[in-house]
């Protein structure tokens, strides 16, 4: 575990003053968000989190050309949906690279939903305590360089290119020795671990790509293993029940580690706890050892009181919407406490003003992200029923839409019916479309399922995403400028990323 940062002292800033400063900062950032309902103590918002750090294409033509060449070479490899479940190839690559992943401690994150947002929160907390961080997450929203982050920002395109060129000879060496070439995800994982060692970072925050046991990231021995909520997704590869899926995800739990476990289905929790006992790991469970004490909708996000491993943290402002993000925050806080030894070697909590500062600066692109107003257009990358249910609840809580239009473009291998059923109660109408990925479900096929869920009168088909966005915005505007209509674009990270570009972000 890492050395504990400075803990609370007796002369802390008054919590009320700290929250007032946070709200003042948010109000200054966007005056339109400073809308407080008369006669209510609950602050409600029409806005979203701080501007997300999604990189655009490089401005320099030569750099852009070189990045496109790297992207083209990576695209010749197996994509992320074609797997040979083994860590043999990535282990061979780490061996010839000199085991870069062992040159820094790490926090490893698995689960079904919430992994990327939780990773970003962990990264923000560690950075606020003046640690140099590396973060590896997937998939990306717009640019492949988003996946590798140094000090809280996506790796520069120039450095991404250099890292690829540095490891390319070793990748080719491993390719020649193996039955199958390294996949797209395996090469990127190797690049991330090499970039972190080269930086060097004080700690890496690593999100699994899929599962855990045989995931390419699972060549690290993390002191802290984080398991976000497990639900049904990738059932053809991971199993048909939460318990079976947990069996794969439990593979990141290593001997002597601390496991930070979000609330889980009973069968998943049993599997995770058994694995922890088998490898002599310590477990901290949400709802028992840590959790969300209270949450209140606030201007630009929500105000939380969190119970960590070292005590309560009050007046924590999180500029993200939804109960699911509050639970992600509790998990992230407990993970960082565990990393510093809070609750084990040291009883003192983390310095609360630093915790507040870190959470107030968190952004998570494509997670209930507002990208346009009049009407408000929100993006969320929910792509399975559990994620869709969480988003549907959060939209109703955070945005006072009188009429919400959905734009849905999903991948063919997902539980599309379950996704649409989760959104049916909150969408007045839905515009079905498809993104540019070869994995995208055909718009007409998606429409057939949508008609069964919503009824024919509530479904519109627009195969091209630009047309779908235009149609949804037109439908949202039908009630007039001040009627409160909105648009939610969802169903896939790729759909959200393409919509983000079309709407002028990145």
N, C-alpha and C positions, 0 to 999 in steps of 0.2 A: 504494500500500500504506500501511497505517497505521503510525504510529510504534510501535516495539517496546516492550512493557512491560518491567518489571524482569526481568532474567534471573537465573540461579542464582548464588549467592554461596557462598563457602567455608564459611559457618557455618550451613548448612541443618540443619533438624531431622533427626534420624536416621530413615531410612525405616521401620525397624521400629517405632519409637515412633509415627510417623504412622499406620501401618496399625493398630497397637493402639488408637489413639484412635478411628479410624473404626469398628473392630469394636465397641469399647466403646459408641460412640454408637448403632450399630445394635442392640446387645443391650439397651441402655437403652430404645430406642424400642419394642421388642416382645420381652419376655423369652422368649416362646414360640419365637422364631426361634433362640435360643442353644442349638442342638442340635449337638453335635460327636460324630461317630461315634468310639466308643472304639477306640483303637489306630490311628487313621487321621490323617494330616496334612491330609486334604482336608475342608474344612468344607462340609457339605451343608445345604440349606434346605428348609423347607416353606412358606416365605413369599415375598413379592414386594417390589417397589420401594416407595419412600416414597409417601405419599398423593398421588395425582395431582391436578393443578389443573384440575378440570372444574367450571365454574360451574353453580350451580343457577339456577332461575328467580328473578328479582328479588323481594325480600320486599315492597317497596313496590308496592301494587296499581296505582298510576298508571304507574309505570315499567314494570311487567309488561305493562300494557295497551298502552303506547306501543311496547314491543319487539314484541309480537305484531302490531301494525299494520305495523311495518317488515317483519317476517317475511312477513306476508301479501302485502305489495306486492312483495317480492323473489320470492315464489313465483309471481307472475303472469308472470315472465320465463322464457325458455328455461332448462331445467334443465341440469345438468352433463353429461348424456349426449347432449344435442342441440347440435351444433357446426356452425359455419360457419368453417372453418379460415382465420383471418385475424386480423391485429392492427390492422386498419383502424379498427374502432370504439373499441378501447381507446386507440389512439394519438390519436384525435380527442378522447376524454375527457381524456387527459393534457394535450393542447394547451390546451383551454379552462380546465383547472384550473391552468395555469401550470407544467406539468412537475414536479410534486412529487417524482417518483421520482428526479430528478437532484440533489436537495438533500442526499443522503447516500450513502456507499459501500454496496455490497451484496455478499452472497454468495448465489449462485443455485444451486439444487439440483434436479437431475433424476435419472431412474432409474426402475426398476420397483418395487423394494421397499426399505424402510428409509429413505425420504426424511424422514418426519416425525420418527422417532427421531433421525436424524442432525441434523436442524434443531434439535431440542431440545438436543442435546449441544453443538452449535456455539453456540447462544444462551447456554447455561450457562457455557461457557468465556469467551465475550466479556464476559458480565456479571461473572464473577469477576475479570476484569481491569479492572473499573470503567468499562466502556463502556455507554452506554445503548442498549438493543437494541429492535428491532421484529422480530417474527416473523410470517410469513404462511404458514399450512399448510392443507391440506385432505385429506379431508373432515373434518367435525367429528364427535365421538363423541356428544355430547348437546346442546350449545348452539352456535348459529352464532357466538356471540361468541368461542368458542375459537380461531377461525381467525386472529384478529388479536390479537397479544400485544405488550404493552409492558413492558419491564423484567422479562421472565420470567413475567408473569401475564396471563391473558386480559383484554382490554379491558373496562372496566366497561360494564354495560348502558347507563347514562346516556350515556357517551361514544360508544358504538356508535350510539345513536339520534341524537345530535347530529351525528356525522360523516355519517350517512346524510342527515339533513335539510340539512346544509351543501352536499353535492354533488348533491342531488336536482335542483335547477334546471338544473345543467349536464348531468346525465344525460338529462333530458328534451330539452334543446337538441340533444344528439347524436342521441338517438332520432329526432328530427324530420328530421335531415339524412341518415340512413342508410337503406339498404334494409331492414335488420333492426334491431330494438331491441337495446340492450345486453343481454347474457345475465346470469343470476344471478351467475355466476362473474366476469364482467367488472365488474359493479357492485361486488362485494365486493373485487376487486383494486383498483379505483379508491379505494374507502374505505380499504383498508389503506395504500396509498401516500400518501393525503392525511393519514391519522392519523399516520403516521410523520413526515411533514414538519412537522405541527403540534406534535408532542410537544416538541422535535424529537429524533430518535434519532441516535446516532453511527454506527450501522450497521444495515442491514436484512438479515435472513435470510429468503430467499424460496424457497418450494417451488413448483415448477410444478404446474399442475392436471393436465395431460396432455401428453405429448410434449415440445415445447420450441420449435421454430421458430415455430409459430403460436399458442403458448400465450399467454393474456392477460398473464401475468406478464412476458413477454419484451419489455418496453419499457424494461427496465433494462439498463445496460451495466456488468456486474459485473466487478470485478478478479479474483474467484475464482469459477470454475464447478466445481461438484461433481457427479460422476456416480456414483450408487450402482449396485449390480448391475442389469444389464438382463436381462430375461427376457420370456417371452411373456405379454402382457396387452394388452387393447384392440387386438387384432390386426386388427379390422375397420377401425380408424382409423389405426393406426400402422405396420402391416406384419406379415407372417407369419413373419419370422425375426428373431433378435436384431440382425443387421446392418441390416435395413431399419428396425427400431425405433430403433436407434442413430442412423440418418440424421436422424430427426426430433429426437431428444433432443440431438444435437450442435449444434442451432440456438442453444443458450444460450452456446456458446463464442464469445467476442468477441475482437477483435484485441488482442493483447498481454496477454491474461488468463493466469492460472495455472489449469490444469485439474487437479483432484484426482480421480483415477480409481480407483474400487474395482476389484477383480478382475472381469473381464468374459469372456464367451465370445469366442473368437478373432475371429469375424467382426465383433462389436460393437467390440472393441478396435481393429481395423484402421480402421473407419470413424471412430471418435473421434480416433485419432492422425492420420489424414489431414486431418481438419478442423482440428486444432490446427496442423499444418504450414501449411495454407492461410492461416490468419489470424495466423501467427506467435505462437501461444500456447505457453507453457511447460507441460509435462506432468509430474506426479508420479504414479507408478503404485504401487498397493498390491502388496506383495510384492517390490518393487524399491527404490523411494525411501523407502517407509514401510510399516508393517504391524504385525501382532500378533506379538510375540516369544514370549509365553507367556500362558496363561490357566489359572486354577484356580478351580473352583467354591468359593464362599465363602458364609458366612452372609448371606442376603439378596441375593445376586447373584454376582459373580465378581471375582477379583483378577487384574489384568492387568499385563503389561509391554509397553509400546508403543514401537515405534521411529518417531519422528517425523522431520521434515526436519532437525531440529537435534540429534538424538541420542536416547538411550533415556530413557523415563520409567517408572520402576519403582514397584511397589506402588500401582497405581492401582485403587481400588475402584470398581466400577460396579454399582449396585443394580438391574441388569436381567439377565435370564437369556438364555443361548444364545450360541453361537459367532457367530451373525449380528450380535448386539448388540456383541460385542467388535470385529468388523470395522467396524461403524458407528462405534464409538468411535475407531478408528484413522483412519478417513476424516475424522471431525469434527476430530480433533486436527491433522491435516495441513492441513485447510482454514483453521483459525485461525492456525496457524504461517504459512501462505502469506499470509494477510491482514496479518500483522505483518511480513512480509518475512523470516521465518526461512528459512534455506537458500538465500536469494538475496542480499539486501543485508546480512543479519546472520547470523553463524554460530551465535550463542548460542541455546540452547533456551529455551522459556518457563519461567518460574519454577515448579518442580515442585510445591511445596506448594499453589500456586494451582490448578494443573491437577488435583491430587488432590481438593482441596476442591470444585471445580466438578463433576467426574464423580460424586463421592459424593452429590451433591444432585440428580442427574438423575432425573426421573420421565417415563414415557411411558404415558399412560392407554390401556387397551385393548390393551396389548402384554404378554402373559403377566402380566396384572394379577390378583392375588388379591383377591377381593371378599367371600369368605365362608370360614368354616372349619367343620369337622365336619358334613358333609364339605367338603373344600376345593373351591371353585369358582374357576376361572381363566378370564379372558376374553382372547381374542386376535383381532384383526381381520384375520387372514390371509384373503385372498379369491382367491388364485390358487395354482396348484400349487407354484411356487417358494417362496412365502411359507409354504405349508402344510408343505412338507418341512422348512424351517428350524424351524418351531414344533414339529413332531413330534419332531425330534431334541432340541430344547431341553427339552421336557417330560420326556423320558426322562432327561435329564442332571440337571435341577434338582429334580424332584419324584419321590419314591420311591413312586409310586402302585402299589398291587397290582392295581388295577382302575380303568381310566379310561373314563368314559362321555362321548361326544361329543354336543353339541347343535349342529346345523348348520342355519343359515338363510342361503341364498345368493341372489345376484342372477341373474336369468335369462340375462344375456348373458355370464356367466363360464364358464370351463372347469370345470364342476361335477364332471365325472367325474375329471379330473386332481386336483382338490382332495380328493375323497373317497378316491381311491387313495393319496394321500400320507398320509392319516390312518389308513387301514385297518390298518396294522401295530400302531398304538398304541391304537386304540379297541377295548375289549371289546365294546361295543354303541354304536349311534348312534341318537339321537332326532332325526328330521328335522322341521323346522318352517319358518315363514316370518315375516318381519318385516312391519311395516305399510307399507313402501314399495311404490309401484306397480311398481317394478322387481323386486320379490321373486319368485323362482321359486315356483310353486305347490307346497305341501308334498307333495301326492300325486305330482306330476311328479318332484320331487326324490327321493321315496321309491322311485320306479321305478328311478332310476339307482343309488341306494344299495343296493337289493336285489341288483342285478347285481354290485356291488363287494363287499358284505359278506355276502351271503346273507340269506335271508328271516328266519332266526332271530335275527339280530343287529340288525334294524332295527325301530324303533318310530316311528309317525307321530303327531304332535301338532300340528295346524295353528296353534294358539294358542301363542305363546311362553311365557306364564305356565304353561300346562299342560306344555309341553316341559321347562321348568326343573324343575318339581315331579317329573315322571316321571324325569328324569335323576338328580336328587338321591336319589330313592327307590331307584333301581337302584344308585347308588354306596354306599348305606347297607346293602345286602343282606348284605354280609359281616360286619357288626357295626361297632360304634363305633370300634374300634381296628385295623380291618383295612387302612386306608390307601386307601380308594376316593376317587376325585376326579371332577370334572366339568370339561370344557373346552368353553366356548361360543365358536363361531367361524363363519367363512364370509362375514362381511360387517361393515363398520364399523357399519351401521345395526342389525344384530342385536345386536352387542356393546353399542352405546349403549342400546338398549331394555332389554337384560338388566341393564345397570348400574343403570338406574333402578328396575327391578323388584326388584333385590336391595339397594336402599337406598342406593346411591351417587348423590350429586347430587340 
